[in-house]
């Protein structure tokens, strides 16, 4: 497994734990289809939350959240609609969030949850 893959998987575990600690119910992780992948699908009350997780080990190339551009946001919205089509349920709203994880040597990861940014 490459360093970037391991870092990404670590970040997704940290993000899922942070969401759970904040009262979210994690419904699905690493959901894949031919069009791509959703990192985390969660429930926040009556809201379905589609989360993109971005993890970095430094800010040398910018904040992790800055890695989610308009192309990725558009793809994620399409994936969210496909997930909904395959998993019918009762949702008042759907929201697209980014969870930015910054790892630090010998210290807990820094997690920022940006709600409704996509």
C-alpha positions in Angstrom: 0.0 0.0 0.0 1.4 3.4 -0.9 2.0 6.2 1.6 -0.8 8.3 0.1 -3.3 5.3 0.2 -2.4 4.6 3.8 -2.7 8.3 4.7 -6.1 8.5 3.0 -7.5 5.5 4.8 -6.2 6.8 8.1 -7.9 10.2 7.4 -11.2 8.4 6.6 -11.1 6.5 9.8 -10.4 9.7 11.8 -13.2 11.5 9.9 -15.7 8.8 10.6 -14.8 8.8 14.3 -15.1 12.6 14.4 -18.6 12.4 12.8 -19.7 9.7 15.2 -18.4 11.7 18.1 -20.4 14.7 16.9 -23.6 12.6 16.9 -23.8 11.5 13.3 -24.7 8.0 12.3 -22.2 6.7 9.7 -24.3 4.7 7.2 -21.7 3.8 4.6 -18.0 4.2 4.0 -16.0 3.9 0.7 -19.1 3.3 -1.3 -18.1 2.6 -4.9 -19.7 2.5 -8.3 -18.5 2.8 -11.9 -18.5 6.6 -11.6 -16.4 6.9 -8.5 -16.4 6.7 -4.7 -18.1 8.4 -1.8 -15.9 8.4 1.3 -18.6 8.6 4.0 -22.4 8.6 3.9 -23.9 9.7 7.2 -27.1 10.7 8.9 -27.4 14.0 10.8 -30.9 13.9 12.2 -33.2 13.8 9.1 -30.4 15.0 6.8 -28.4 12.7 4.6 -24.8 13.8 4.5 -22.4 12.9 1.7 -18.8 13.6 3.0 -15.6 14.0 1.0 -12.5 13.4 3.2 -9.2 15.1 2.3 -6.2 14.2 4.4 -2.7 15.8 4.2 0.4 15.4 6.3 1.3 19.1 5.9 0.0 22.3 4.5 2.9 22.6 2.0 0.5 22.2 -0.8 -2.4 24.1 0.9 -5.2 23.2 3.3 -6.7 19.7 2.7 -10.1 21.2 2.0 -8.7 23.2 -0.9 -8.1 19.9 -2.8 -11.9 19.7 -3.4 -12.5 21.8 -6.5 -15.5 22.3 -8.7 -15.0 19.1 -10.8 -14.8 16.9 -7.7 -17.8 18.7 -6.2 -19.9 18.1 -9.3 -18.8 14.4 -9.4 -19.7 14.0 -5.7 -23.2 15.5 -6.2 -23.8 13.0 -9.0 -22.5 10.1 -6.8 -24.8 11.3 -4.0 -27.8 11.1 -6.3 -26.8 7.6 -7.5 -26.4 6.5 -3.8 -29.9 7.8 -3.1 -31.3 5.9 -6.1 -29.8 2.7 -4.8 -30.7 3.3 -1.1 -34.2 4.7 -0.9 -35.1 6.4 2.4 -36.8 9.2 4.0 -34.6 12.3 4.1 -35.7 15.8 4.6 -32.6 17.2 3.1 -29.3 16.2 1.6 -26.0 18.0 2.4 -22.5 17.7 0.9 -19.7 18.2 3.5 -15.9 18.1 3.5 -13.9 16.8 6.3 -10.3 18.0 6.3 -7.8 16.0 8.2 -4.3 17.3 8.9 -1.9 14.8 10.5 0.9 15.9 12.7 4.0 14.0 13.9 3.4 12.6 17.4 0.2 14.5 17.9 -3.5 13.9 17.3 -4.8 14.7 13.8 -6.5 18.1 13.4 -10.0 17.6 12.0 -12.2 20.4 10.5 -15.8 19.6 9.4 -17.0 22.0 6.7 -20.8 21.6 6.5 -22.7 22.2 3.3 -19.7 23.5 1.3 -20.3 21.6 -1.9 
